[in-house]
């Protein structure tokens, strides 16, 4: 089963595109399996129907060992 709607997404400061969201769900559990945003119309350097963003969801995802250390020059946000 999938469903979605229309919204907007910021690509970068000053570049916003209207998108059509699609969420794909498992019909048995209702769990979200994937989310995809498509450009609803051409603009901000993106063509209509082009994938703007996507995310796959999985119940088995996570660390398989200790988390990786932060890069040496990485600082915490304030």
trRosetta pair geometry for C-beta under 8 A, 3 or more apart (Angstrom, degrees):
i j d omega theta_ij theta_ji phi_ij phi_ji
1 24 7.7 148 85 -157 44 53
1 25 5.2 -29 77 67 94 95
1 26 7.9 16 33 111 91 9
1 27 4.6 111 -13 -84 108 91
2 22 5.6 14 173 -176 124 93
2 23 6.3 167 -155 82 73 45
2 24 4.6 -28 -98 -101 104 63
2 25 6.8 157 -96 15 45 73
3 22 7.7 169 93 -148 19 56
3 23 5.9 -20 67 57 67 95
3 25 7.5 -7 17 4 92 117
4 20 6.3 84 124 164 130 73
4 21 4.2 -161 -161 99 109 66
4 22 4.1 -76 -39 -94 150 40
4 23 5.5 149 -80 4 83 75
5 20 7.5 -140 119 -151 23 60
5 21 5.7 3 54 49 59 103
6 18 6.6 9 -176 177 103 98
6 19 7.1 170 -152 91 59 43
6 20 5.3 -31 -98 -102 75 66
6 21 7.3 -178 -91 11 21 79
6 40 5.7 51 -135 -86 109 151
7 18 7.6 -179 101 -154 26 62
7 19 5.9 -18 69 64 71 88
7 21 6.1 17 20 -20 109 118
8 16 5.4 22 174 174 118 110
8 17 6.9 165 -154 85 73 34
8 18 5.5 -47 -99 -104 78 52
8 19 6.5 128 -126 15 23 84
9 16 7.0 166 82 -154 35 69
9 17 5.9 -20 61 62 85 82
9 19 4.8 25 -2 -9 114 137
9 37 5.8 78 -39 159 153 157
9 52 5.7 132 72 133 149 146
9 53 6.7 -154 -167 4 158 124
10 13 7.6 20 -177 -82 118 33
10 15 7.1 104 -166 83 60 63
10 16 5.2 -36 -101 -99 61 84
11 15 4.2 -59 62 113 107 112
11 16 6.9 -175 8 -94 80 27
11 17 6.0 48 -32 -2 116 107
11 44 5.7 150 17 150 139 133
11 45 7.6 -150 109 56 167 108
11 46 7.2 -177 -75 -31 150 128
11 52 7.2 -101 -89 -159 100 109
12 15 4.7 32 52 39 78 119
15 44 4.3 120 -166 -156 86 115
15 45 6.9 -19 -148 21 131 110
16 44 6.3 -162 63 -72 25 151
17 39 5.4 -51 162 -122 133 95
17 40 7.8 160 155 28 84 78
17 43 5.4 162 -121 85 83 95
17 44 4.4 -120 -67 43 95 134
17 46 5.2 1 -110 45 160 135
17 52 6.2 -165 79 -108 135 144
18 39 7.2 80 77 -163 60 62
18 40 4.3 -64 118 47 98 119
18 41 5.8 23 62 29 118 92
18 43 7.0 54 17 46 86 135
19 37 4.2 8 175 -178 143 105
19 38 6.3 140 -160 69 81 36
19 39 6.1 -57 -104 -101 69 34
19 40 5.8 168 -134 -20 11 92
19 52 5.4 -92 -106 30 127 148
19 53 8.0 -10 -135 26 160 94
20 37 7.2 150 70 -158 39 57
20 38 4.9 -23 59 64 94 95
20 39 7.8 12 13 99 84 13
20 40 4.7 117 -35 -85 91 90
21 35 6.8 -16 -167 -169 99 94
21 36 7.4 151 -156 83 52 46
21 37 5.2 -25 -99 -101 69 78
22 35 7.3 159 84 -156 52 48
22 36 4.8 -13 60 62 101 93
22 37 7.7 179 19 -83 71 31
22 38 6.9 33 -6 -5 112 106
23 32 5.8 -56 -173 -130 106 106
23 34 7.5 176 -153 92 45 50
23 35 5.1 -10 -106 -106 75 80
24 32 7.3 98 73 -161 50 63
24 33 4.9 -60 104 64 94 102
24 34 4.5 12 45 54 115 90
24 35 7.5 -153 19 -72 73 36
24 36 7.6 36 -14 2 105 102
25 30 5.8 -11 177 -159 129 38
25 31 6.5 157 -155 78 80 33
25 32 5.5 -49 -98 -99 80 46
25 33 6.3 157 -117 3 22 88
26 29 4.6 17 94 43 124 93
26 30 6.7 -44 72 11 78 14
26 31 4.8 12 28 52 117 85
26 33 5.7 109 -44 -47 82 112
27 30 7.8 28 -150 -69 20 48
31 57 7.4 -148 158 111 94 129
31 59 7.0 -24 -172 -55 156 113
32 35 6.5 5 179 -50 126 96
32 57 5.1 62 105 30 88 157
33 56 7.3 -24 156 -155 62 70
33 57 5.8 -152 -155 58 18 95
34 54 6.9 -6 -176 -173 104 94
34 55 6.7 167 -155 89 60 52
34 56 5.0 -22 -104 -111 92 60
34 57 6.4 -157 -75 14 37 81
35 54 6.9 169 91 -153 57 48
35 55 4.8 4 54 53 97 98
35 57 7.4 60 -8 -26 90 109
36 51 6.2 -60 -167 -133 104 103
36 53 7.5 179 -151 94 44 53
36 54 4.6 0 -109 -110 77 90
36 55 7.9 -163 -71 26 47 58
37 51 7.3 103 77 -162 54 60
37 52 4.6 -56 104 61 102 105
37 53 4.7 24 38 49 114 85
37 54 7.3 -147 23 -69 67 52
38 49 5.7 -16 -179 -148 120 33
38 50 6.8 148 -156 72 72 29
38 51 6.0 -47 -100 -97 69 47
38 52 6.6 152 -125 1 14 90
39 42 6.9 65 142 -90 135 33
39 43 7.3 179 -165 42 120 75
39 46 4.4 180 -79 129 148 117
39 47 6.4 140 67 91 148 32
39 48 5.5 -126 106 -117 103 31
39 49 6.4 -37 63 20 85 22
39 50 4.9 19 14 50 120 82
39 52 5.6 116 -55 -51 76 111
40 48 7.0 -32 131 -134 22 84
41 48 5.1 -15 -136 -94 31 105
42 46 7.0 -167 -143 94 50 54
42 47 5.2 -13 -107 -134 93 47
42 48 4.9 -60 -45 -31 73 85
43 46 6.6 -11 70 54 47 83
46 50 5.1 -144 -175 68 88 132
46 52 6.1 23 -151 -94 158 96
47 50 4.6 95 63 -28 77 122
51 54 5.9 -11 -176 -40 125 112
57 61 7.8 -119 -169 8 44 134
58 61 4.4 101 76 -29 101 103
63 66 7.1 -30 169 169 137 7
63 67 5.6 -74 -104 -78 148 66
70 74 4.1 -120 165 74 109 140
71 74 4.4 108 60 -26 80 110
